[in-house]
Amino acid sequence: MKKILILLAIIIFNTNHLYSQYEWQQVNALRVLPIKMKCLDSVNCILLTGSGDIIHSGNGGFNWDVLYNEINGFITPYDIAYPDTNHIIVLYYDYRISDNKEIILVKYNSQGIAWDTIRFDSNDSTVFTYRGREIEMSDTLNGIINIGNSIILTDDGWNTYKIINPDLNNKYLINALSFKNNKKFDCFSNSKFYYFTEDGGKTFNKIDIKYFCDDIFFLTDNIGYIKCSEKLTTAPTTGKEIIFKTIDRGYNWEIILDTIINQYFFGGSQISMLNENEGVFVSSYGVIVSTEDGFKTFKQEFLIPDVAGKAPYMTIAYSGNRPIIGAHLYGIFTRIDTLYNNMSVPVLITPADKSSKLMSNIDFQWKKDKGINKYIFLLSTDENFSEIVRNDTLIENELFINVLNKVSGLNNCGQYYWKVGNLIDKTVKWSEIWTFRTRLEKGVLIYPENNAIEIDYDTDVYWEELNGAERYHLQTASDNHFDNLFFSQDTLTSTLHKLEKLPENKDIYWRVRGYCFDGYGDWSQIWKFKTKVNVSVSDENNFHILYPNPAEDYIEINIGNKVLKPFAENDKVQIFDVLGLEVLSEKIHPMTGSHRMNVTHLPLGVYYIRIGEKVEKFVKM
C-alpha cells in the first residue's frame, strides 16, 4: 500500500500571477464515504458520512469527534444541514417501503442526541417519486429539500411544508440546489436548464445553460456560480470543466472557466467560494482546483489513489478562510498557508488550567501577541466546544501587554473549557484548551426568618436551591459556634427539612451549605429562631383551631368564653405564609368565644395564625 500523499501538481496558466504558499495537512484518516461537509464559522464544522456517522470539529477542522453513529441498516443518509450549533438536521431515505420510498428528517442537538423526527406524508406520491437528495437551511425555521423532481419548502422548521414543482417533466431530476431564503432559491436539472424564483416558487425563470451541471453556489444574493462539465469523447470518455458566474441574481451567466482539468476524470463537482477571487472546487475523482483571481488562473492538485481507478469522492467547506476537504479512502484535509504558519499560538495566563473553586465572575487573561490586535475568545461546557457559552471577538489596543476579557454569571459548580484564537483576516490560530471549575456559592436561608419567635417544636426549615448542588448540609445547635448540635446531616437532597422535637422556649441556631463534585460551598449566614413556650390546655389564654385542619374554605378559632388578656379591643387575628409575610388580618370581637375567617382565596400550603403572642399552624388544602 502506498503512503497517502498530497501531490501539489500546479498548473498555472498566467505565469505573472503568484499564489500564496500553502500545504494540505491531513487531520483525520477518514475511510468512509463523505457525503457533505458544513462549517458555521471558523470554529464549528460537521461532516456526514455514508455510514451515517455525524462527526464534529470544534476547532476549525483540526480535530474531529463522532457525535452520532447509530444509523439503522435500512436507512440511507443523503445530506446534512447545520443552521446553528444546536441544530444538526440530517436527510435520510428509508428504502424498506417497496412502492413509495420514505423521506425522513432527524434533528440532532450539539451532543448528537436526536430530539425530533419528521416523516413526510406517505400519502403524497409526489414526495416519494424520487429519493431525497439535498437539504439547505438558512436558519432553524426556513429550509428546502430537493426530492428529485420536486422541492419541499418550510418556514417553521418542518412542522408544516409545501411541495413545489419548477415545471419539470418527471423524466428530469434536480441535480443541484441553492437556497438563501423562502422567496429566493435556485435549482438545476439534468435537462441542462437552470431555474430560479423570487416569489417563493409561484413562478420560475428558466434559462438554458446547455451543459450538465453538478453544483450551484451563491456567494451573495446576486453573485453566484454554477459548476458544469461537458463530455468531449466517449471511447475513451473524456471531458472538460466549465464554471458560470452571475452578478445579477441569475438572469445572465458568464463562463469564467472552460478548460480540461483532467480529461479522463471530470464532473461530480462541488464548488465553494470565499469571495469573488478565492475559491475551490473538487470533483469525485480526487481533483482539487483552487483560484485566487476568480478562475482567471488556477492550481490543480490531486490525491494519489492507493489503487488505480479508485479515485475518491470529495466534499468541501470553508472554516473561516481555510478550505477543508473530506476525501473518501484518504481522510480529511485542511489547507495551511504561510499566514497561518507564521502566526503565533496564543499563550493563556488565567484562570490556570485545571483550577477549581472559582467564583462565577471571572477575569480571563492571555498574552498579547505582537502584530495581533484581534482575538476570538471561546468558552464552553464541553471540550469539543459544541455547547458554547461565550463567543467573543475582541479588538485590543496595541499598548496593552495582556488581553483581558471579563465574564460574569457562570453557573455554580460548573466545568468549563476555554481557548483563544489569534485572528488575522479570517485566519485563526488557536491556543491550548484549558479547563476550570466554579464553586458553589453561599447558601441562602429563607424560613424561619432570622430572630423569629414562637416557632413550633416540630417545624419546617427551608433555604434557596443552589444551582449545581448535588446535596445539602444542614446544622442546628444551641450556640452560634455549633459546638452543641441538635442536628447535622449532609445528605439532604431537598431544600426543605422538618426539624422535630425541638426544646421549648429555646434559641435555635441554624445554617446550610451545598455540596457538588468540587466539594462543599461556603456556609450560609447563621440565623436563629426561638421555640414557643409550652401552654397547657387548661391555660385560659390558650386558643386552637377547632375546625377544620386542614382547611378549605374557612377556619374557626376558639379564643375562650370570656375576654382575657391579651385579647383586647382592636387586637387582630393575623395569618402569615411560611416566608413570614402577612397574607390576611381581621379584628377580633372580644365578646365572642370564637372567630371564623374565610381562607378560600389563599393558595394551598402551610400558614401560621397569630393572636397577640399566640401562634398556631394550619394547612390550606
N, C-alpha and C positions, 0 to 999 in steps of 0.2 A: 504494500500500500504506500503510495507516495505521500510525502508530507503535504499538509494543507498549506498552500501558498497563495499569496496575492501577487499576481503579475501586473506590474504597472506598465502596460503596453500603451504608450502615449502617442496618439495621432493628432498632430497639431497642424491645421491647415493654414493658419495665419502665423508665420514664424515671428512676426513682430509682437505677438501677444504673449506676455509672460504670466504663467499661472502661479498661484500661491503654492508653496511646497507643503505636501501633506502625506500621510500614510494611513492605511487601513489597519485597524487593530481589532483582532478577534477578541470578543468579550464573553462569548458563550458558545459551547460546542453543540449547537442545535443539530439534531439528526432527523427531525420530523419535518413535515411539510409546513412552511409558514404561510398562513392564509392572508393575514392583514396585520400591519403594524400601525398604531396610532400614538401620537405624542400630544399631550395637552400643552406642554411648555418645555422649558429646558431641564425639567426635573422628572416628571411623570410620563412614562411610556408603557404601553401594553402591547402584547402580541398574541394573536390567536393562532393555534396550530391545527393541522388536520386531524390530530389525535384528540382534539378537544381541550388541550391544555390552554389555560389563560396564564401567561407569565407577565410579571410586572417589574419595572425598574423604577426605583425612587431616586436615582442619581444621574438621570440623563442618559441611560442606556449602558452604563459601565458594568452594573451588576444586575442580575435577573433572578427572580424567585417565582416559583409556581404558586399561583393563587388558587387554582381550581384544576382538577384533573379526574373528575369522576363521571365522565360522559357515558350515557347509555349506548350500548353497541349498535342499536338500531337508529341512532340519531346522528346525523352528519352536521358538523359546524360549517357555516358558509361565510359569515362576516361578523365584524365587531364594531360597535360604536362606543365612544368614550367622551360623553359631553362634560363630565366633571369627575373629580377623584372618587366620588362615592356612587357613581353610576356607570357600570360596565354592562353593556347590552349586547347580547350575542344572538345572532340569527341562526336557527337550526332548521334542518329539513328531516322529517320523520318519514322514512320510506317503507314502513310496515304496512301502510294502508295501500291496497293494490290499485284502486281506481284513482282517487284524488289524494295526492300526497299532502301531508300536513306541514304547514309552516309554523314554527314556534319561536317566540321571543322569550328569553330569560334575562331578568335583570339581576345583577350581582352588585354587592357593595364592595368597598375598598379592600375587604378581607377575603373576597372570593366566595362570600356566602350568598346563595340565591334567595331573593326575597319576593320575587313576583314572576309569574309565568303567564304569557298571553298566547293562546292558541286561536288562530284565525278561524272564522266561521266556516266549518266544513261544508255547509250548505251552499256556499258561494263558489260555484265551479270555476269562476274566473281566477280566483286566488290560487287554485291548485293545478291550473293548466300546465304551468312550468314551475320549476323549483325556485325557491328564494335564492337570490344571488348577492345582493348588496344591501347594506343599511347605512344611512347617514343621519346624524342627529346634530342640529345646530345648537341645541340646548337640551335640557332634560324633558321638555314637552314636545318640541317640534322635530319631526323626523320623517323619513321617506324610506321605502323599501322597493327594490327592483325585484319583481317576481317573474321576469322573463318577457312576457308580452304586455304587462300592465305595471302600474305603480300604485303602492299603498301609501297614503298620506295621513299623518296625525298632527294634532295641535294640543293634545292633552296627555302625552306620554303613553299612547296606545290604549287608553281606556276606550276610546272610540276611534274610528278611522273611516276613510273613504277610498274607493278604488277609482283610479284614473287611467284611461287608455289614450295614449297620444296618437290615435289614428294609425295603429299598426295592424297589418294583416297578421293573422295568427301564425303564419309560417315564419314571421320575422321575430327576433328577440332583441331585447335591450341589452347591449353589450356593456355599456358604461353609464355612470350616473354621477351628477354633481348637484349639490344641494346647499343653498345659502339660507333660504327661509321658505315658508309655506307659499309665498307668492311667486318666488323666482327659483326655478330648478331646471335642470338640463338632462338630456339623455341622448344616447347614440345607439342606433340599431344596426343589426348585421345586414340591413339593406343599404347601408352606407349613407343613411340620412341622419342629420343632426336635428334634434327637436329642442325647443326651449319655450318656456311660458313665463309670463309676467303677471298673470291673473289667477294663480293657484290651480292651473290646469283646465280652466274653462276653454281656453283656446291655446293652440300651439303654433309657433313659427317652425317651418320645415325647410331645411337647407340641404341640398345635395352636396356632400363633401367629396364623393367619388372614390373614397378609399375605405378600406376596412379599418376601423379604429378600436383601440383597446381601453383607453382611459381618457377621462376629462378631468381637468384640474383648474379651478378658478382661484386666482390669487386675490382679487378684489371682486366687487360686484360687476365690474366692467372688463377686467383683464383676465383672460382665460386661455387655456391651452388644450388642444386635442392631440393625443399621441396615436398615430396611424402607421400602417405598413402596406406595402404593395408587393405582390408576388411577381417576379420577373420571368422565371422559367419553372417548369415542373419536373424535368428529368435531366439533371438533378434539380431539386427545388431550391430556388434562390429568391432573394427579395431585398428590399431596402426599407429604411425607416423614414417617416415623414412626421413633422410636428407643425401644427397650425397654431396661430395666435390671433386673438381678437382683443381689441381695445374699446369696443363699443357694445359690450354685453352679448355678443354672438351674432349680430346682424351681418357682420363682414369678417372673413377669416383670411389671414395671410400665411403662406408657407414660410417658416423660418429655418427649417431643416429638411433637406431632401437628399439623402445620400445612403450609400451602402455602408453599414457599420460592420456587419459580419454576414456575408452574402448567403451563408447556409443556415444561419440561425437568426430569425427575426420575428417580431410580433410578441404577443403575450406581455405587453409592457405595462409598467406603472410609472407615472411621472409626478414629480413634486418640485415646486419652485419656491425658493426662499424669497426672491424678489424678481424683478424683470431681468436681471443679469445672471444671478446664480440659480442653478437648478440641476437636477439629476433625473435620469430615467434609467430603469432597469428592465431587463427582459427575462423571460422564462428560460433563457439559455445561458445565463451567467454573465451577461454583458452589463457593464456599468458605464454609462455615458454622462459626463458632467460638463458644465459650462460655467464660465464667469463673465460672459458677454452676450447672453441671450441667444446662444447657439450659433453665433457668427463663427466661432471656433469651439472646439470641444476636445475632451480627453476620452479615450476609450480604454477601459480596464476590464479585466475579466478574471473569474475564478477558474483555476485549473481543475477539471474534473478528475476524480480518482479513477474512474473507469470511463473509457471512451464512449461518448454518446450519452452519458448520464449528466447532462448539464443541469444546474439547479434552478428551480423556480425561486423568484426573489420578490421581496416586498420592501418598501422604503418609507421612512418618515423622518422629519426634521425635529431634532431635540435642540431648541434654540437655533443656532446656525450650523449645527453639526448633523449631517445626514447619517442615519443608522439603517443598516440593511440586514434583513434576515434572509439567509440562503439555505435552501434545502440541501442536506448532506454536508454542509460546510460550517454553519453556525451563524452567529450574529456578529456583525462588524460595525464599528463606529469609526468615523474619519477623524483623525487627529492632524491638525495643521500646525504650521510653525508658530502661529499666535498662541495656540493652546500650549505647545511645548515650552514656550518661553515665559509663560505666566507662572508666577509663584503660587504655592499652595498656602491658603490662609492658616495662620497659627492661632489656635484658640487659647484663651487665658483663663477666664472664669465664667461660670462655675466650673470647678475642676471636674475632670472625668470621674465618674462613679461616686461623686459626693452625695451626701444624704442629709435628711432632716433640714432641708432648705425651706425658707418662707415661701409663701405663694406669690410674692412680688420679688422679681429677680433682675439684677443688672447683668446682662451678658456683655462680655468684653473679648475682643480679639485684636491681634496686632495689625496695624495699618501697614499695607504693602506699598512700596514705592511705585508710583505710576498708576496706582489703582485708587479711584475715588468712588467706585460704585460697587456695592456688595448685595448679595442675596442672603437673607437670614431665614433658615427653616427650623421650625420647632414642631415635633410630632410626638404622638403617644406610642409609636411603634418604630422599630429600627429600619423598616423598609420605607418609611415616610409616606405611607398610604393614608394615614389619619393625620392630616396637617392641622396644627393648632395656630401657628403663625407663619405667614409667608410675606416677609417684608423686603422691599428693595430700598437700600439706604444710600444716599449720596453724602459723602463726608468731606469736610474741609481739609485741605492739604496740611494745615498747621497742626492738626491733631496727631498725637503719637499713636493712640489706640482708638478703636471704634467701640462705641457704647450703644447698646440697644436695651431699653427698659421694657420689661414685660410684667404685667400685673394680672391678678385674678386667676392664677393657676389652681387646679384642684388640689385639695388636701391629699396627702399620702399618694401622690401620683408618680408614675415612672415616665420620664420624658427623655427624648433624644433630640440633639441639636447639631447643626452643622452650618458652615458659612461658605459661600462661593464668591470668589473674585470674579467680577463681571466687566468685560470689555466688549462693547457692541452687544452681540448675543452669545459670545463665547463665555462659558462658565467653567471655572476650575474649583473643585470642592475640597474642603478641609476634611480632616478625620471626623468621625461621628463620635460625639461624647454623650454620656448619659448622666442623669442625676435623679434624685428622688426628693419630693417635697414632704414635709412633715405634717402631722395633724396639728391643727391649731387648738387653742384652749377650749375646754368645754364651757358651755353657757347654760346656767341653771334657769328654770322657769317657775316651778312651784314645788313646795310652798315658798312664797315670796320671802325675801330676807326680813327677819325680825317679826314674822307672823306669830300670832298668839292663838291660844285656844284651838290647837290642832289635835285631831283625834289621835288616839294611841295606835290605831291602825290607819295609816294614811298613805295615799299615793304620792310619790315624788317623781318629777319628770324634768327633762332637760332637752336642749336642742339637738337634733340629729347632726352629726358631723360627717360631711361628705368624705367618703373614703374609709370611714371607721368600720372595722370588722366586728368589734365588740366594745363594751364599756366597762369601766371600773368605778364602782360606787362605794363610798365610805361614809359612815355616820359615827359620831363619837360624842362624848360628853364634854370634850375640850377642843379648843381650836388648834391644838397641836396633833390631834388624833392619836394621842397615846392611849386613851381609854375608848376602845372601839366598841360600838354596838353591833356594827355590820360592816363587812368588807367582802366584796365579790367582784372579780374581774372577768367574768364570763357572760355578762348580760348582753343580749343581742337586741333588746328593746330599749327605747328611750324613756320608758315608764316602768317603775317598780313599786310594789306595795311593801311598805315597812309595817311590821306587825308587833304588837305587844310592847310598844314604847313606854317608858316610865312616865307617870303622870307628873304634871307641873314641873317639867324639866326642860332646860335648854338643850336642843339637839343641833349639833353642827354637822354639815354635810358638804360633800364635794364630789365631782365626777371628772374623769378623763377618758379619752378614747384610746383605742389600740388598733394598729394596722400592721402590715408586713414590715414596716420600718421601725416598729416599736411603739411605746406609749407617747401620746401627746402631753402637753402641759395640763396640770390640774386646773380646774375652773376656780373662780373665786370661792371663798368659803362663806356659805350662808348659814344662818341659824333660824330655828323656829322654836316656839315653846308649846309644849303639850298642855292640854287643858287640865283643870282640877276635877277630880272625880266628885260628882254630886250624886248623892243617893236619891232614890225615887221619893223618899219622904220629905226631901227639901221642898218647901212650899214655893221656892223660886224656880223649881225645875219646870221645863216645858219639853214636849216631844211631839213629833209628827204622829198624829193618830191614824190618819187615813188619807190617801194610800201612800205607800212607799215600796216600790217605785210608783211614781205619779204620772198621769197622762194629761188630765185637764186642769186639775186643781190639787192643792194641798190644804189640810186643815190642821192648825196648830193649837194645842191646848196650852193656855197661858194661866191656868188656875181659876178658881171660882171667886176670888176677890182680888182687888187691886193691891199689889205688893211691889215694893221697890225691886228692881229699878224700872218697873213698868209704869211710868208716869205719863201725864198728858204730853202729847207731841212726840213720844217715843215712836220709833219706826220698826217695822219688820223689813229687813234687807236681805236680798238674795244676791250672792256672788258666784261667778263662774270659777273654774279651777285656776284661772290666772289672777284671781283676786279682784276682778273688775265687777262693779255693781251692775247688775242687769235688771233689777226690779226693786222697788221700795214702796211701802204703803204705811200710812199712820195706823197705829193700833187704837182700839177702843178699850180703854182700861176698865170699863164697867162690864165687859163681856168676858166669858170664860174661854172663848176660842176665837181664832181668827182664820178665815178662809181666803186663799189667794189663788187667782186664776193664772196658771202657768202654761196655758195652751200654746202660746206663741214662742215659748223658749225652745231652742234646739235640743235634741237629745244629748244627754250627758250627765255629768256629776255636778251638783250645786251645793252651796252652803247657805244656811239661813242663820241670820244673827238678829237677836233682840237684846239690846244692851250689851252685856258681856257674855251672853249665852249663844253658843253656836251648835248647830246640828247639820248633818249631811243628808241629802236625799238624791235620788236618781230620777231623771226625767226620761220616760220611755216614749 
